[in-house]
């Protein structure tokens, strides 16, 4: 999967997470690929709630909690939509 751009970073993070979790093997290189979109998302979060969700995503991913990581991603998508007025 290609690089993420800033405008679509939250959706890109979600898509890359789904891609990683759909694989049968433990792919640590793919986990490292999630750091760039996560850093982009965290960098433009202006609310504490957004920063908290980024931290929750990272913690859940590190703990192999796939449902928790995806839930944090979905909350970030919702926050992004609210802030952009969509």
Phi and psi restraints in degrees (range 20) as a CNS / XPLOR table:
assign (resid 1 and name C) (resid 2 and name N)
       (resid 2 and name CA) (resid 2 and name C) 1.0 -75.2 20.0 2
assign (resid 2 and name N) (resid 2 and name CA)
       (resid 2 and name C) (resid 3 and name N) 1.0 -176.8 20.0 2
assign (resid 2 and name C) (resid 3 and name N)
       (resid 3 and name CA) (resid 3 and name C) 1.0 -73.3 20.0 2
assign (resid 3 and name N) (resid 3 and name CA)
       (resid 3 and name C) (resid 4 and name N) 1.0 154.0 20.0 2
assign (resid 3 and name C) (resid 4 and name N)
       (resid 4 and name CA) (resid 4 and name C) 1.0 -92.8 20.0 2
assign (resid 4 and name N) (resid 4 and name CA)
       (resid 4 and name C) (resid 5 and name N) 1.0 145.5 20.0 2
assign (resid 4 and name C) (resid 5 and name N)
       (resid 5 and name CA) (resid 5 and name C) 1.0 -102.9 20.0 2
assign (resid 5 and name N) (resid 5 and name CA)
       (resid 5 and name C) (resid 6 and name N) 1.0 162.3 20.0 2
assign (resid 5 and name C) (resid 6 and name N)
       (resid 6 and name CA) (resid 6 and name C) 1.0 -59.8 20.0 2
assign (resid 6 and name N) (resid 6 and name CA)
       (resid 6 and name C) (resid 7 and name N) 1.0 -41.3 20.0 2
assign (resid 6 and name C) (resid 7 and name N)
       (resid 7 and name CA) (resid 7 and name C) 1.0 -63.7 20.0 2
assign (resid 7 and name N) (resid 7 and name CA)
       (resid 7 and name C) (resid 8 and name N) 1.0 -25.5 20.0 2
assign (resid 7 and name C) (resid 8 and name N)
       (resid 8 and name CA) (resid 8 and name C) 1.0 -118.9 20.0 2
assign (resid 8 and name N) (resid 8 and name CA)
       (resid 8 and name C) (resid 9 and name N) 1.0 21.7 20.0 2
assign (resid 8 and name C) (resid 9 and name N)
       (resid 9 and name CA) (resid 9 and name C) 1.0 -61.4 20.0 2
assign (resid 9 and name N) (resid 9 and name CA)
       (resid 9 and name C) (resid 10 and name N) 1.0 -41.2 20.0 2
assign (resid 9 and name C) (resid 10 and name N)
       (resid 10 and name CA) (resid 10 and name C) 1.0 -65.9 20.0 2
assign (resid 10 and name N) (resid 10 and name CA)
       (resid 10 and name C) (resid 11 and name N) 1.0 -47.6 20.0 2
assign (resid 10 and name C) (resid 11 and name N)
       (resid 11 and name CA) (resid 11 and name C) 1.0 -64.7 20.0 2
assign (resid 11 and name N) (resid 11 and name CA)
       (resid 11 and name C) (resid 12 and name N) 1.0 -37.7 20.0 2
assign (resid 11 and name C) (resid 12 and name N)
       (resid 12 and name CA) (resid 12 and name C) 1.0 -62.8 20.0 2
assign (resid 12 and name N) (resid 12 and name CA)
       (resid 12 and name C) (resid 13 and name N) 1.0 -43.1 20.0 2
assign (resid 12 and name C) (resid 13 and name N)
       (resid 13 and name CA) (resid 13 and name C) 1.0 -59.8 20.0 2
assign (resid 13 and name N) (resid 13 and name CA)
       (resid 13 and name C) (resid 14 and name N) 1.0 -43.9 20.0 2
assign (resid 13 and name C) (resid 14 and name N)
       (resid 14 and name CA) (resid 14 and name C) 1.0 -62.8 20.0 2
assign (resid 14 and name N) (resid 14 and name CA)
       (resid 14 and name C) (resid 15 and name N) 1.0 -46.2 20.0 2
assign (resid 14 and name C) (resid 15 and name N)
       (resid 15 and name CA) (resid 15 and name C) 1.0 -63.4 20.0 2
assign (resid 15 and name N) (resid 15 and name CA)
       (resid 15 and name C) (resid 16 and name N) 1.0 -44.2 20.0 2
assign (resid 15 and name C) (resid 16 and name N)
       (resid 16 and name CA) (resid 16 and name C) 1.0 -65.6 20.0 2
assign (resid 16 and name N) (resid 16 and name CA)
       (resid 16 and name C) (resid 17 and name N) 1.0 -34.6 20.0 2
assign (resid 16 and name C) (resid 17 and name N)
       (resid 17 and name CA) (resid 17 and name C) 1.0 -66.1 20.0 2
assign (resid 17 and name N) (resid 17 and name CA)
       (resid 17 and name C) (resid 18 and name N) 1.0 -45.8 20.0 2
assign (resid 17 and name C) (resid 18 and name N)
       (resid 18 and name CA) (resid 18 and name C) 1.0 -58.8 20.0 2
assign (resid 18 and name N) (resid 18 and name CA)
       (resid 18 and name C) (resid 19 and name N) 1.0 -42.0 20.0 2
assign (resid 18 and name C) (resid 19 and name N)
       (resid 19 and name CA) (resid 19 and name C) 1.0 -60.4 20.0 2
assign (resid 19 and name N) (resid 19 and name CA)
       (resid 19 and name C) (resid 20 and name N) 1.0 -46.6 20.0 2
assign (resid 19 and name C) (resid 20 and name N)
       (resid 20 and name CA) (resid 20 and name C) 1.0 -61.5 20.0 2
assign (resid 20 and name N) (resid 20 and name CA)
       (resid 20 and name C) (resid 21 and name N) 1.0 -45.1 20.0 2
assign (resid 20 and name C) (resid 21 and name N)
       (resid 21 and name CA) (resid 21 and name C) 1.0 -72.8 20.0 2
assign (resid 21 and name N) (resid 21 and name CA)
       (resid 21 and name C) (resid 22 and name N) 1.0 -16.9 20.0 2
assign (resid 21 and name C) (resid 22 and name N)
       (resid 22 and name CA) (resid 22 and name C) 1.0 -82.5 20.0 2
assign (resid 22 and name N) (resid 22 and name CA)
       (resid 22 and name C) (resid 23 and name N) 1.0 -9.7 20.0 2
assign (resid 22 and name C) (resid 23 and name N)
       (resid 23 and name CA) (resid 23 and name C) 1.0 -79.9 20.0 2
assign (resid 23 and name N) (resid 23 and name CA)
       (resid 23 and name C) (resid 24 and name N) 1.0 146.7 20.0 2
assign (resid 23 and name C) (resid 24 and name N)
       (resid 24 and name CA) (resid 24 and name C) 1.0 -78.3 20.0 2
assign (resid 24 and name N) (resid 24 and name CA)
       (resid 24 and name C) (resid 25 and name N) 1.0 -30.4 20.0 2
assign (resid 24 and name C) (resid 25 and name N)
       (resid 25 and name CA) (resid 25 and name C) 1.0 -99.0 20.0 2
assign (resid 25 and name N) (resid 25 and name CA)
       (resid 25 and name C) (resid 26 and name N) 1.0 160.6 20.0 2
assign (resid 25 and name C) (resid 26 and name N)
       (resid 26 and name CA) (resid 26 and name C) 1.0 -78.2 20.0 2
assign (resid 26 and name N) (resid 26 and name CA)
       (resid 26 and name C) (resid 27 and name N) 1.0 111.8 20.0 2
assign (resid 26 and name C) (resid 27 and name N)
       (resid 27 and name CA) (resid 27 and name C) 1.0 -115.6 20.0 2
assign (resid 27 and name N) (resid 27 and name CA)
       (resid 27 and name C) (resid 28 and name N) 1.0 92.8 20.0 2
assign (resid 27 and name C) (resid 28 and name N)
       (resid 28 and name CA) (resid 28 and name C) 1.0 -69.9 20.0 2
assign (resid 28 and name N) (resid 28 and name CA)
       (resid 28 and name C) (resid 29 and name N) 1.0 -29.9 20.0 2
assign (resid 28 and name C) (resid 29 and name N)
       (resid 29 and name CA) (resid 29 and name C) 1.0 -62.4 20.0 2
assign (resid 29 and name N) (resid 29 and name CA)
       (resid 29 and name C) (resid 30 and name N) 1.0 -38.9 20.0 2
assign (resid 29 and name C) (resid 30 and name N)
       (resid 30 and name CA) (resid 30 and name C) 1.0 -66.9 20.0 2
assign (resid 30 and name N) (resid 30 and name CA)
       (resid 30 and name C) (resid 31 and name N) 1.0 -35.2 20.0 2
assign (resid 30 and name C) (resid 31 and name N)
       (resid 31 and name CA) (resid 31 and name C) 1.0 -62.5 20.0 2
assign (resid 31 and name N) (resid 31 and name CA)
       (resid 31 and name C) (resid 32 and name N) 1.0 -38.7 20.0 2
assign (resid 31 and name C) (resid 32 and name N)
       (resid 32 and name CA) (resid 32 and name C) 1.0 -64.4 20.0 2
assign (resid 32 and name N) (resid 32 and name CA)
       (resid 32 and name C) (resid 33 and name N) 1.0 -31.2 20.0 2
assign (resid 32 and name C) (resid 33 and name N)
       (resid 33 and name CA) (resid 33 and name C) 1.0 -65.5 20.0 2
assign (resid 33 and name N) (resid 33 and name CA)
       (resid 33 and name C) (resid 34 and name N) 1.0 -18.7 20.0 2
assign (resid 33 and name C) (resid 34 and name N)
       (resid 34 and name CA) (resid 34 and name C) 1.0 -79.8 20.0 2
assign (resid 34 and name N) (resid 34 and name CA)
       (resid 34 and name C) (resid 35 and name N) 1.0 -15.4 20.0 2
assign (resid 34 and name C) (resid 35 and name N)
       (resid 35 and name CA) (resid 35 and name C) 1.0 -66.2 20.0 2
assign (resid 35 and name N) (resid 35 and name CA)
       (resid 35 and name C) (resid 36 and name N) 1.0 -39.7 20.0 2
assign (resid 35 and name C) (resid 36 and name N)
       (resid 36 and name CA) (resid 36 and name C) 1.0 -64.0 20.0 2
assign (resid 36 and name N) (resid 36 and name CA)
       (resid 36 and name C) (resid 37 and name N) 1.0 -51.9 20.0 2
assign (resid 36 and name C) (resid 37 and name N)
       (resid 37 and name CA) (resid 37 and name C) 1.0 -64.8 20.0 2
assign (resid 37 and name N) (resid 37 and name CA)
       (resid 37 and name C) (resid 38 and name N) 1.0 -34.0 20.0 2
assign (resid 37 and name C) (resid 38 and name N)
       (resid 38 and name CA) (resid 38 and name C) 1.0 -64.1 20.0 2
assign (resid 38 and name N) (resid 38 and name CA)
       (resid 38 and name C) (resid 39 and name N) 1.0 -42.7 20.0 2
assign (resid 38 and name C) (resid 39 and name N)
       (resid 39 and name CA) (resid 39 and name C) 1.0 -62.8 20.0 2
assign (resid 39 and name N) (resid 39 and name CA)
       (resid 39 and name C) (resid 40 and name N) 1.0 -39.7 20.0 2
assign (resid 39 and name C) (resid 40 and name N)
       (resid 40 and name CA) (resid 40 and name C) 1.0 -62.5 20.0 2
assign (resid 40 and name N) (resid 40 and name CA)
       (resid 40 and name C) (resid 41 and name N) 1.0 -47.1 20.0 2
assign (resid 40 and name C) (resid 41 and name N)
       (resid 41 and name CA) (resid 41 and name C) 1.0 -62.5 20.0 2
assign (resid 41 and name N) (resid 41 and name CA)
       (resid 41 and name C) (resid 42 and name N) 1.0 -47.2 20.0 2
assign (resid 41 and name C) (resid 42 and name N)
       (resid 42 and name CA) (resid 42 and name C) 1.0 -62.8 20.0 2
assign (resid 42 and name N) (resid 42 and name CA)
       (resid 42 and name C) (resid 43 and name N) 1.0 -35.1 20.0 2
assign (resid 42 and name C) (resid 43 and name N)
       (resid 43 and name CA) (resid 43 and name C) 1.0 -66.6 20.0 2
assign (resid 43 and name N) (resid 43 and name CA)
       (resid 43 and name C) (resid 44 and name N) 1.0 -29.9 20.0 2
assign (resid 43 and name C) (resid 44 and name N)
       (resid 44 and name CA) (resid 44 and name C) 1.0 -104.6 20.0 2
assign (resid 44 and name N) (resid 44 and name CA)
       (resid 44 and name C) (resid 45 and name N) 1.0 6.9 20.0 2
assign (resid 44 and name C) (resid 45 and name N)
       (resid 45 and name CA) (resid 45 and name C) 1.0 -75.5 20.0 2
assign (resid 45 and name N) (resid 45 and name CA)
       (resid 45 and name C) (resid 46 and name N) 1.0 122.6 20.0 2
assign (resid 45 and name C) (resid 46 and name N)
       (resid 46 and name CA) (resid 46 and name C) 1.0 -103.4 20.0 2
assign (resid 46 and name N) (resid 46 and name CA)
       (resid 46 and name C) (resid 47 and name N) 1.0 -6.6 20.0 2
assign (resid 46 and name C) (resid 47 and name N)
       (resid 47 and name CA) (resid 47 and name C) 1.0 -109.4 20.0 2
assign (resid 47 and name N) (resid 47 and name CA)
       (resid 47 and name C) (resid 48 and name N) 1.0 155.0 20.0 2
assign (resid 47 and name C) (resid 48 and name N)
       (resid 48 and name CA) (resid 48 and name C) 1.0 -63.4 20.0 2
assign (resid 48 and name N) (resid 48 and name CA)
       (resid 48 and name C) (resid 49 and name N) 1.0 -36.9 20.0 2
assign (resid 48 and name C) (resid 49 and name N)
       (resid 49 and name CA) (resid 49 and name C) 1.0 -60.9 20.0 2
assign (resid 49 and name N) (resid 49 and name CA)
       (resid 49 and name C) (resid 50 and name N) 1.0 -42.7 20.0 2
assign (resid 49 and name C) (resid 50 and name N)
       (resid 50 and name CA) (resid 50 and name C) 1.0 -63.9 20.0 2
assign (resid 50 and name N) (resid 50 and name CA)
       (resid 50 and name C) (resid 51 and name N) 1.0 -44.1 20.0 2
assign (resid 50 and name C) (resid 51 and name N)
       (resid 51 and name CA) (resid 51 and name C) 1.0 -63.2 20.0 2
assign (resid 51 and name N) (resid 51 and name CA)
       (resid 51 and name C) (resid 52 and name N) 1.0 -39.4 20.0 2
assign (resid 51 and name C) (resid 52 and name N)
       (resid 52 and name CA) (resid 52 and name C) 1.0 -62.4 20.0 2
assign (resid 52 and name N) (resid 52 and name CA)
       (resid 52 and name C) (resid 53 and name N) 1.0 -41.7 20.0 2
assign (resid 52 and name C) (resid 53 and name N)
       (resid 53 and name CA) (resid 53 and name C) 1.0 -67.3 20.0 2
assign (resid 53 and name N) (resid 53 and name CA)
       (resid 53 and name C) (resid 54 and name N) 1.0 -36.0 20.0 2
assign (resid 53 and name C) (resid 54 and name N)
       (resid 54 and name CA) (resid 54 and name C) 1.0 -62.9 20.0 2
assign (resid 54 and name N) (resid 54 and name CA)
       (resid 54 and name C) (resid 55 and name N) 1.0 -43.7 20.0 2
assign (resid 54 and name C) (resid 55 and name N)
       (resid 55 and name CA) (resid 55 and name C) 1.0 -65.2 20.0 2
assign (resid 55 and name N) (resid 55 and name CA)
       (resid 55 and name C) (resid 56 and name N) 1.0 -40.2 20.0 2
assign (resid 55 and name C) (resid 56 and name N)
       (resid 56 and name CA) (resid 56 and name C) 1.0 -63.7 20.0 2
assign (resid 56 and name N) (resid 56 and name CA)
       (resid 56 and name C) (resid 57 and name N) 1.0 -41.2 20.0 2
assign (resid 56 and name C) (resid 57 and name N)
       (resid 57 and name CA) (resid 57 and name C) 1.0 -58.3 20.0 2
assign (resid 57 and name N) (resid 57 and name CA)
       (resid 57 and name C) (resid 58 and name N) 1.0 -51.1 20.0 2
assign (resid 57 and name C) (resid 58 and name N)
       (resid 58 and name CA) (resid 58 and name C) 1.0 -61.3 20.0 2
assign (resid 58 and name N) (resid 58 and name CA)
       (resid 58 and name C) (resid 59 and name N) 1.0 -43.2 20.0 2
assign (resid 58 and name C) (resid 59 and name N)
       (resid 59 and name CA) (resid 59 and name C) 1.0 -64.9 20.0 2
assign (resid 59 and name N) (resid 59 and name CA)
       (resid 59 and name C) (resid 60 and name N) 1.0 -42.9 20.0 2
assign (resid 59 and name C) (resid 60 and name N)
       (resid 60 and name CA) (resid 60 and name C) 1.0 -66.1 20.0 2
assign (resid 60 and name N) (resid 60 and name CA)
       (resid 60 and name C) (resid 61 and name N) 1.0 -40.2 20.0 2
assign (resid 60 and name C) (resid 61 and name N)
       (resid 61 and name CA) (resid 61 and name C) 1.0 -64.1 20.0 2
assign (resid 61 and name N) (resid 61 and name CA)
       (resid 61 and name C) (resid 62 and name N) 1.0 -43.1 20.0 2
assign (resid 61 and name C) (resid 62 and name N)
       (resid 62 and name CA) (resid 62 and name C) 1.0 -64.6 20.0 2
assign (resid 62 and name N) (resid 62 and name CA)
       (resid 62 and name C) (resid 63 and name N) 1.0 -31.0 20.0 2
assign (resid 62 and name C) (resid 63 and name N)
       (resid 63 and name CA) (resid 63 and name C) 1.0 -89.0 20.0 2
assign (resid 63 and name N) (resid 63 and name CA)
       (resid 63 and name C) (resid 64 and name N) 1.0 8.5 20.0 2
assign (resid 63 and name C) (resid 64 and name N)
       (resid 64 and name CA) (resid 64 and name C) 1.0 59.2 20.0 2
assign (resid 64 and name N) (resid 64 and name CA)
       (resid 64 and name C) (resid 65 and name N) 1.0 31.4 20.0 2
assign (resid 64 and name C) (resid 65 and name N)
       (resid 65 and name CA) (resid 65 and name C) 1.0 -97.5 20.0 2
assign (resid 65 and name N) (resid 65 and name CA)
       (resid 65 and name C) (resid 66 and name N) 1.0 83.7 20.0 2
assign (resid 65 and name C) (resid 66 and name N)
       (resid 66 and name CA) (resid 66 and name C) 1.0 -60.3 20.0 2
assign (resid 66 and name N) (resid 66 and name CA)
       (resid 66 and name C) (resid 67 and name N) 1.0 -47.3 20.0 2
assign (resid 66 and name C) (resid 67 and name N)
       (resid 67 and name CA) (resid 67 and name C) 1.0 -60.4 20.0 2
assign (resid 67 and name N) (resid 67 and name CA)
       (resid 67 and name C) (resid 68 and name N) 1.0 -37.7 20.0 2
assign (resid 67 and name C) (resid 68 and name N)
       (resid 68 and name CA) (resid 68 and name C) 1.0 -66.4 20.0 2
assign (resid 68 and name N) (resid 68 and name CA)
       (resid 68 and name C) (resid 69 and name N) 1.0 -41.4 20.0 2
assign (resid 68 and name C) (resid 69 and name N)
       (resid 69 and name CA) (resid 69 and name C) 1.0 -64.9 20.0 2
assign (resid 69 and name N) (resid 69 and name CA)
       (resid 69 and name C) (resid 70 and name N) 1.0 -43.6 20.0 2
assign (resid 69 and name C) (resid 70 and name N)
       (resid 70 and name CA) (resid 70 and name C) 1.0 -66.4 20.0 2
assign (resid 70 and name N) (resid 70 and name CA)
       (resid 70 and name C) (resid 71 and name N) 1.0 -37.4 20.0 2
assign (resid 70 and name C) (resid 71 and name N)
       (resid 71 and name CA) (resid 71 and name C) 1.0 -63.7 20.0 2
assign (resid 71 and name N) (resid 71 and name CA)
       (resid 71 and name C) (resid 72 and name N) 1.0 -41.8 20.0 2
assign (resid 71 and name C) (resid 72 and name N)
       (resid 72 and name CA) (resid 72 and name C) 1.0 -63.2 20.0 2
assign (resid 72 and name N) (resid 72 and name CA)
       (resid 72 and name C) (resid 73 and name N) 1.0 -40.0 20.0 2
assign (resid 72 and name C) (resid 73 and name N)
       (resid 73 and name CA) (resid 73 and name C) 1.0 -61.6 20.0 2
assign (resid 73 and name N) (resid 73 and name CA)
       (resid 73 and name C) (resid 74 and name N) 1.0 -45.0 20.0 2
assign (resid 73 and name C) (resid 74 and name N)
       (resid 74 and name CA) (resid 74 and name C) 1.0 -62.8 20.0 2
assign (resid 74 and name N) (resid 74 and name CA)
       (resid 74 and name C) (resid 75 and name N) 1.0 -39.6 20.0 2
assign (resid 74 and name C) (resid 75 and name N)
       (resid 75 and name CA) (resid 75 and name C) 1.0 -64.5 20.0 2
assign (resid 75 and name N) (resid 75 and name CA)
       (resid 75 and name C) (resid 76 and name N) 1.0 -37.4 20.0 2
assign (resid 75 and name C) (resid 76 and name N)
       (resid 76 and name CA) (resid 76 and name C) 1.0 -64.9 20.0 2
assign (resid 76 and name N) (resid 76 and name CA)
       (resid 76 and name C) (resid 77 and name N) 1.0 -38.9 20.0 2
assign (resid 76 and name C) (resid 77 and name N)
       (resid 77 and name CA) (resid 77 and name C) 1.0 -63.2 20.0 2
assign (resid 77 and name N) (resid 77 and name CA)
       (resid 77 and name C) (resid 78 and name N) 1.0 -43.0 20.0 2
assign (resid 77 and name C) (resid 78 and name N)
       (resid 78 and name CA) (resid 78 and name C) 1.0 -63.1 20.0 2
assign (resid 78 and name N) (resid 78 and name CA)
       (resid 78 and name C) (resid 79 and name N) 1.0 -44.1 20.0 2
assign (resid 78 and name C) (resid 79 and name N)
       (resid 79 and name CA) (resid 79 and name C) 1.0 -61.4 20.0 2
assign (resid 79 and name N) (resid 79 and name CA)
       (resid 79 and name C) (resid 80 and name N) 1.0 -43.3 20.0 2
assign (resid 79 and name C) (resid 80 and name N)
       (resid 80 and name CA) (resid 80 and name C) 1.0 -61.0 20.0 2
assign (resid 80 and name N) (resid 80 and name CA)
       (resid 80 and name C) (resid 81 and name N) 1.0 -42.8 20.0 2
assign (resid 80 and name C) (resid 81 and name N)
       (resid 81 and name CA) (resid 81 and name C) 1.0 -65.5 20.0 2
assign (resid 81 and name N) (resid 81 and name CA)
       (resid 81 and name C) (resid 82 and name N) 1.0 -41.4 20.0 2
assign (resid 81 and name C) (resid 82 and name N)
       (resid 82 and name CA) (resid 82 and name C) 1.0 -62.6 20.0 2
assign (resid 82 and name N) (resid 82 and name CA)
       (resid 82 and name C) (resid 83 and name N) 1.0 -44.5 20.0 2
assign (resid 82 and name C) (resid 83 and name N)
       (resid 83 and name CA) (resid 83 and name C) 1.0 -70.7 20.0 2
assign (resid 83 and name N) (resid 83 and name CA)
       (resid 83 and name C) (resid 84 and name N) 1.0 -29.0 20.0 2
assign (resid 83 and name C) (resid 84 and name N)
       (resid 84 and name CA) (resid 84 and name C) 1.0 -91.3 20.0 2
assign (resid 84 and name N) (resid 84 and name CA)
       (resid 84 and name C) (resid 85 and name N) 1.0 -1.2 20.0 2
assign (resid 84 and name C) (resid 85 and name N)
       (resid 85 and name CA) (resid 85 and name C) 1.0 76.0 20.0 2
assign (resid 85 and name N) (resid 85 and name CA)
       (resid 85 and name C) (resid 86 and name N) 1.0 22.4 20.0 2
